[in-house]
Amino acid sequence: MLLRLAIAISTLIACGDGAPEAARADAAGGKEIFATACAPCHAANAGGHVGPNLTDEYWLHGGRPADILASVRFGWVDKGMPAWGPVLGEANVRAVVAYVVSLKNTRVAGGKAPQGTTE
């Protein structure tokens, strides 16, 4: 229960909006964008491919919503992740982040081995 509450609060923070409906809408829109922009590296189920698993509790560059937002917005070009901010625009970046936050700790079957540290 507390985990779900923390995820919901994190999603609201990532969306920058206090309304739960907006958070759900952003996450739903983010799922569509994720399928196109992120799935080639992170897999369709976000369990990781070339990029890390986004469904566990391990994060290479921080798993807080603000950390994930910065990673998506600015990328990690030296590690192969492009800066999506200029490509997607701020609203779409926030939608993707809302979706990724909603996936945290869901631990999809067959996900890539943990990378990084827990928070």
Backbone as ProteinMPNN parsed JSONL, in Angstrom:
{"seq_chain_A": "MLLRLAIAISTLIACGDGAPEAARADAAGGKEIFATACAPCHAANAGGHVGPNLTDEYWLHGGRPADILASVRFGWVDKGMPAWGPVLGEANVRAVVAYVVSLKNTRVAGGKAPQGTTE", "coords_chain_A": {"N_chain_A": [[0.823, -1.189, 0.0], [1.87, 1.273, 0.87], [3.924, 1.494, -0.97], [2.519, 1.775, -3.396], [1.272, 4.218, -2.862], [3.521, 5.87, -2.673], [4.442, 5.666, -5.302], [2.309, 6.849, -6.662], [2.413, 9.462, -5.636], [4.98, 10.176, -6.525], [4.516, 10.104, -9.255], [2.726, 12.209, -9.555], [4.386, 14.333, -8.825], [6.303, 14.158, -10.863], [4.728, 14.813, -13.014], [4.193, 17.413, -12.546], [1.79, 18.467, -11.762], [-1.063, 18.757, -9.741], [-3.301, 17.123, -9.977], [-4.763, 13.935, -9.892], [-6.004, 12.832, -12.159], [-4.732, 14.095, -14.258], [-2.189, 13.042, -13.941], [-2.61, 10.328, -14.521], [-3.455, 10.571, -17.18], [-1.174, 11.7, -18.33], [0.656, 9.592, -17.897], [-0.535, 7.606, -19.463], [-0.378, 8.74, -22.038], [2.359, 8.928, -22.098], [3.079, 6.262, -22.245], [2.531, 5.599, -24.886], [4.378, 7.215, -26.227], [6.718, 6.184, -25.138], [6.721, 3.648, -26.296], [7.5, 4.193, -28.875], [9.827, 5.886, -28.76], [11.469, 4.979, -26.632], [11.369, 2.195, -26.219], [12.992, 0.78, -28.144], [15.538, 0.66, -26.941], [15.069, 0.147, -24.217], [13.28, -1.938, -24.161], [9.989, -3.154, -24.971], [8.448, -3.776, -22.735], [9.767, -2.388, -20.841], [11.725, -3.712, -19.505], [14.382, -3.68, -20.111], [16.978, -3.695, -22.557], [19.276, -2.878, -24.631], [19.547, -0.619, -23.122], [19.057, 0.034, -19.555], [17.002, -1.93, -17.253], [13.91, -0.653, -16.412], [12.05, -1.284, -14.579], [12.702, -2.232, -12.12], [14.161, -1.741, -8.822], [16.594, -0.544, -9.096], [18.823, 1.969, -10.172], [20.752, 3.739, -12.496], [21.3, 6.468, -12.646], [19.878, 7.688, -10.663], [16.673, 7.294, -9.225], [14.609, 8.936, -8.456], [11.745, 10.961, -9.281], [12.596, 13.515, -10.255], [15.235, 12.968, -10.975], [14.876, 11.063, -13.001], [13.483, 12.624, -14.817], [15.476, 14.502, -15.507], [17.307, 12.733, -16.708], [15.879, 11.818, -18.949], [15.29, 14.231, -20.243], [17.854, 15.454, -20.698], [19.503, 13.346, -21.374], [22.08, 10.782, -21.569], [24.431, 10.996, -23.231], [27.048, 10.081, -23.586], [26.737, 7.489, -22.856], [25.056, 6.468, -24.661], [22.371, 7.221, -24.557], [20.125, 9.391, -25.944], [19.481, 12.962, -25.691], [16.308, 13.641, -25.009], [14.71, 15.845, -24.629], [14.875, 18.134, -26.511], [13.866, 16.833, -28.737], [11.368, 15.625, -28.151], [9.945, 17.571, -26.738], [8.823, 19.452, -23.857], [6.307, 18.744, -22.614], [5.812, 16.142, -23.594], [8.106, 14.827, -22.705], [7.676, 14.935, -19.936], [5.39, 13.364, -19.838], [6.398, 10.855, -20.603], [8.136, 10.433, -18.463], [6.276, 10.306, -16.354], [5.061, 7.902, -17.039], [7.262, 6.103, -16.854], [7.862, 6.36, -14.12], [5.565, 5.188, -13.123], [6.107, 2.55, -13.622], [8.123, 1.742, -11.956], [9.532, -0.611, -9.745], [7.843, -2.672, -10.527], [8.867, -4.906, -11.623], [9.136, -6.62, -14.148], [8.681, -9.814, -15.726], [11.48, -11.609, -16.875], [13.115, -9.431, -17.041], [16.038, -7.371, -17.478], [19.136, -7.898, -15.728], [19.815, -6.367, -12.513], [21.116, -3.017, -12.491], [23.165, -0.418, -11.321], [22.225, 1.447, -8.381], [20.108, 1.132, -5.444], [17.437, 3.183, -4.188]], "CA_chain_A": [[0.0, 0.0, 0.0], [2.747, 2.443, 0.921], [4.649, 1.566, -2.233], [1.605, 2.346, -4.394], [1.104, 5.629, -2.528], [4.756, 6.553, -3.059], [4.472, 5.747, -6.765], [1.31, 7.846, -7.065], [2.949, 10.79, -5.306], [6.086, 10.416, -7.453], [3.94, 10.388, -10.568], [2.196, 13.575, -9.507], [5.523, 15.251, -8.838], [6.901, 14.116, -12.199], [3.83, 15.476, -13.956], [4.143, 18.835, -12.262], [0.384, 18.828, -11.673], [-1.623, 18.159, -8.543], [-4.517, 16.36, -10.228], [-4.518, 12.535, -10.25], [-6.447, 12.572, -13.528], [-3.665, 14.558, -15.152], [-1.091, 12.085, -13.83], [-2.986, 9.137, -15.284], [-3.462, 10.926, -18.602], [0.218, 11.842, -18.742], [1.261, 8.266, -17.95], [-1.098, 6.904, -20.623], [0.264, 9.33, -23.212], [3.766, 8.567, -22.018], [3.23, 4.876, -22.683], [2.571, 5.625, -26.356], [5.663, 7.801, -26.618], [7.726, 5.204, -24.737], [6.723, 2.561, -27.285], [8.209, 4.647, -30.072], [11.131, 6.491, -28.512], [12.286, 4.352, -25.591], [11.346, 0.731, -26.283], [14.117, 0.157, -28.863], [16.668, 0.435, -26.032], [14.645, -0.327, -22.894], [12.321, -3.022, -24.419], [8.581, -2.748, -24.945], [7.944, -3.913, -21.373], [10.697, -1.576, -20.038], [12.607, -4.601, -18.761], [15.77, -3.487, -20.509], [17.548, -4.337, -23.742], [20.582, -2.219, -24.61], [19.425, 0.239, -21.949], [18.743, -0.692, -18.325], [15.663, -2.287, -16.811], [13.265, 0.477, -15.743], [10.959, -1.795, -13.754], [13.186, -2.701, -10.824], [14.474, -0.657, -7.89], [17.972, -0.132, -9.327], [18.904, 3.091, -11.111], [22.121, 4.18, -12.785], [21.446, 7.918, -12.486], [18.878, 8.13, -9.697], [15.316, 6.874, -9.527], [13.587, 9.909, -8.068], [11.149, 11.571, -10.48], [13.437, 14.6, -10.779], [16.402, 12.333, -11.618], [14.411, 10.452, -14.247], [13.182, 13.752, -15.704], [16.754, 15.016, -16.032], [17.888, 11.726, -17.603], [15.141, 11.82, -20.216], [15.421, 15.553, -20.862], [19.223, 15.772, -21.119], [20.147, 12.136, -21.839], [23.423, 10.379, -21.149], [24.941, 10.798, -24.584], [28.264, 9.27, -23.53], [26.33, 6.098, -22.628], [24.178, 6.067, -25.745], [20.999, 7.712, -24.433], [20.027, 10.76, -26.46], [18.717, 13.984, -24.962], [14.988, 13.633, -25.633], [14.03, 17.125, -24.448], [14.716, 18.883, -27.753], [13.158, 16.025, -29.729], [9.979, 15.371, -27.758], [9.296, 18.718, -26.106], [8.676, 19.298, -22.41], [5.086, 18.02, -22.23], [5.995, 14.719, -23.904], [9.124, 14.316, -21.787], [7.002, 14.734, -18.647], [4.484, 12.224, -19.989], [7.235, 9.647, -20.561], [8.606, 10.286, -17.085], [5.136, 9.821, -15.57], [4.912, 6.482, -17.363], [8.397, 5.363, -16.278], [7.658, 6.341, -12.667], [4.5, 4.225, -12.83], [6.651, 1.207, -13.815], [9.125, 1.442, -10.933], [9.295, -1.72, -8.82], [6.883, -3.661, -11.021], [9.724, -6.072, -11.876], [8.582, -7.468, -15.207], [9.325, -11.107, -15.931], [12.511, -11.615, -17.907], [13.823, -8.154, -17.078], [17.494, -7.361, -17.431], [19.713, -7.936, -14.382], [19.943, -5.039, -11.912], [22.263, -2.152, -12.745], [23.087, 0.788, -10.518], [21.981, 1.332, -6.946], [18.736, 1.362, -5.006], [17.243, 4.454, -3.481]], "C_chain_A": [[0.872, 1.259, 0.0], [3.524, 2.613, -0.369], [3.773, 2.201, -3.309], [1.384, 3.831, -4.139], [2.341, 6.419, -2.938], [4.848, 6.703, -4.571], [3.49, 6.806, -7.253], [1.81, 9.258, -6.795], [4.092, 11.135, -6.255], [5.581, 10.77, -8.837], [3.4, 11.798, -10.609], [3.315, 14.602, -9.556], [6.131, 15.315, -10.235], [6.041, 14.865, -13.204], [3.786, 16.974, -13.736], [2.719, 19.34, -12.121], [-0.2, 18.103, -10.477], [-2.809, 17.264, -8.782], [-4.19, 14.924, -10.614], [-4.941, 12.206, -11.679], [-5.379, 12.979, -14.53], [-2.496, 13.581, -15.128], [-1.398, 10.827, -14.63], [-2.957, 9.414, -16.78], [-2.036, 11.059, -19.117], [0.888, 10.475, -18.865], [0.749, 7.482, -19.156], [-0.485, 7.431, -21.916], [1.739, 8.983, -23.262], [4.036, 7.151, -22.47], [3.333, 4.804, -24.203], [3.913, 6.158, -26.852], [6.799, 6.828, -26.299], [7.852, 4.108, -25.787], [7.515, 2.935, -28.522], [9.65, 5.067, -29.783], [12.045, 5.666, -27.609], [12.411, 2.839, -25.711], [12.499, 0.124, -27.088], [15.325, -0.14, -27.959], [16.264, -0.183, -24.696], [13.656, -1.484, -22.963], [10.89, -2.526, -24.254], [7.989, -2.825, -23.545], [8.804, -3.161, -20.356], [11.649, -2.425, -19.205], [14.063, -4.529, -19.154], [16.163, -4.301, -21.721], [18.988, -3.841, -23.797], [20.644, -1.308, -23.39], [18.993, -0.575, -20.732], [17.254, -0.994, -18.143], [15.086, -1.093, -16.045], [12.155, 0.026, -14.802], [11.422, -2.336, -12.409], [13.504, -1.5, -9.937], [15.897, -0.133, -8.038], [18.029, 0.931, -10.419], [20.351, 3.521, -11.264], [22.329, 5.652, -12.46], [20.38, 8.495, -11.568], [17.466, 7.787, -10.143], [14.225, 7.799, -9.038], [12.998, 10.526, -9.328], [12.005, 12.683, -11.088], [14.668, 14.057, -11.494], [16.021, 11.747, -12.974], [14.101, 11.541, -15.268], [14.465, 14.3, -16.321], [17.379, 14.028, -17.01], [17.196, 11.723, -18.959], [15.38, 13.135, -20.954], [16.803, 15.77, -21.464], [19.992, 14.563, -21.645], [21.455, 11.847, -21.127], [24.132, 9.991, -22.438], [26.184, 9.921, -24.593], [27.955, 7.789, -23.31], [25.313, 5.62, -23.674], [22.74, 6.53, -25.641], [20.939, 9.155, -24.916], [19.279, 11.686, -25.506], [17.37, 14.107, -25.662], [14.255, 14.959, -25.507], [13.829, 17.889, -25.745], [13.899, 18.144, -28.818], [11.672, 15.93, -29.407], [9.234, 16.602, -27.267], [8.979, 18.405, -24.653], [7.444, 18.496, -22.001], [5.236, 16.521, -22.475], [7.063, 14.08, -23.027], [8.478, 14.023, -20.439], [6.035, 13.555, -18.704], [5.267, 10.911, -19.926], [7.715, 9.399, -19.138], [7.474, 9.779, -16.191], [4.927, 8.33, -15.808], [6.032, 5.659, -16.725], [8.252, 5.277, -14.76], [6.589, 5.314, -12.298], [4.982, 2.778, -12.945], [7.627, 0.783, -12.718], [8.643, 0.329, -10.013], [8.201, -2.683, -9.262], [7.587, -4.952, -11.416], [9.138, -7.032, -12.911], [9.373, -8.768, -15.334], [10.337, -10.999, -17.066], [13.272, -10.315, -18.022], [15.331, -8.333, -16.958], [17.968, -7.347, -15.97], [19.884, -6.517, -13.841], [21.242, -4.333, -12.295], [22.095, -0.915, -11.872], [22.845, 0.486, -9.054], [20.508, 1.56, -6.633], [18.658, 2.709, -4.302], [16.469, 4.22, -2.215]], "O_chain_A": [[0.639, 2.189, -0.772], [3.761, 3.735, -0.816], [4.233, 3.069, -4.051], [1.314, 4.62, -5.081], [2.225, 7.515, -3.488], [5.28, 7.742, -5.07], [3.808, 7.577, -8.16], [1.649, 10.149, -7.63], [4.171, 12.263, -6.74], [6.145, 11.63, -9.514], [3.594, 12.51, -11.594], [3.208, 15.618, -10.243], [6.438, 16.397, -10.734], [6.559, 15.48, -14.136], [3.39, 17.726, -14.627], [2.462, 20.524, -12.34], [0.138, 16.946, -10.228], [-3.3, 16.671, -7.821], [-3.428, 14.698, -11.554], [-4.301, 11.387, -12.34], [-5.152, 12.293, -15.526], [-1.88, 13.317, -16.161], [-0.532, 10.317, -15.342], [-2.487, 8.585, -17.56], [-1.721, 10.588, -20.21], [1.61, 10.224, -19.831], [1.517, 6.769, -19.801], [-0.115, 6.65, -22.792], [2.302, 8.771, -24.336], [5.1, 6.863, -23.019], [4.132, 4.037, -24.74], [4.504, 5.611, -27.783], [7.727, 6.666, -27.091], [8.959, 3.689, -26.127], [8.135, 2.075, -29.148], [10.577, 4.652, -30.478], [13.261, 5.656, -27.801], [13.439, 2.266, -25.35], [12.953, -0.967, -26.743], [16.054, -1.101, -28.204], [17.028, -0.949, -24.109], [13.226, -1.974, -21.919], [10.623, -1.596, -23.492], [7.119, -2.026, -23.198], [8.593, -3.285, -19.149], [12.306, -1.914, -18.298], [14.894, -5.242, -18.592], [15.738, -5.444, -21.89], [19.837, -4.351, -23.067], [21.667, -1.234, -22.71], [18.608, -1.737, -20.863], [16.388, -0.399, -18.784], [15.724, -0.584, -15.124], [11.403, 0.852, -14.284], [10.611, -2.847, -11.637], [13.152, -0.369, -10.272], [16.362, 0.639, -7.199], [17.373, 0.813, -11.454], [21.082, 3.651, -10.282], [23.418, 6.046, -12.042], [20.021, 9.666, -11.688], [17.112, 7.971, -11.308], [13.041, 7.492, -9.181], [13.683, 10.607, -10.348], [12.121, 12.776, -12.31], [15.1, 14.616, -12.502], [16.739, 11.908, -13.961], [14.42, 11.398, -16.448], [14.525, 14.533, -17.528], [17.924, 14.438, -18.035], [17.853, 11.636, -19.997], [15.642, 13.139, -22.157], [16.921, 16.217, -22.605], [21.025, 14.728, -22.294], [21.872, 12.565, -20.218], [24.396, 8.816, -22.696], [26.362, 9.107, -25.499], [28.806, 6.932, -23.548], [24.783, 4.513, -23.58], [21.949, 6.264, -26.546], [21.611, 10.032, -24.373], [18.541, 11.236, -24.629], [17.293, 14.618, -26.779], [13.269, 15.18, -26.21], [12.697, 18.264, -26.054], [13.31, 18.772, -29.698], [10.823, 16.128, -30.277], [8.009, 16.665, -27.374], [8.879, 17.242, -24.264], [7.538, 17.644, -21.118], [4.824, 15.716, -21.639], [6.939, 12.916, -22.646], [8.714, 12.962, -19.861], [5.882, 12.829, -17.722], [4.84, 9.964, -19.265], [7.698, 8.262, -18.668], [7.7, 8.906, -15.352], [4.647, 7.584, -14.87], [5.765, 4.623, -16.117], [8.497, 4.22, -14.178], [6.7, 4.645, -11.27], [4.334, 1.871, -12.421], [7.922, -0.403, -12.571], [7.497, 0.327, -9.562], [7.683, -3.439, -8.44], [6.94, -5.993, -11.528], [8.697, -8.13, -12.57], [10.577, -8.808, -15.082], [10.072, -10.371, -18.091], [14.0, -10.107, -18.993], [15.82, -9.319, -16.406], [17.273, -6.839, -15.09], [20.076, -5.575, -14.609], [22.303, -4.947, -12.406], [20.979, -0.423, -11.708], [23.205, -0.577, -8.55], [19.761, 2.106, -7.445], [19.663, 3.285, -3.885], [16.198, 5.164, -1.473]]}, "name": "protein", "num_of_chains": 1, "seq": "MLLRLAIAISTLIACGDGAPEAARADAAGGKEIFATACAPCHAANAGGHVGPNLTDEYWLHGGRPADILASVRFGWVDKGMPAWGPVLGEANVRAVVAYVVSLKNTRVAGGKAPQGTTE"}
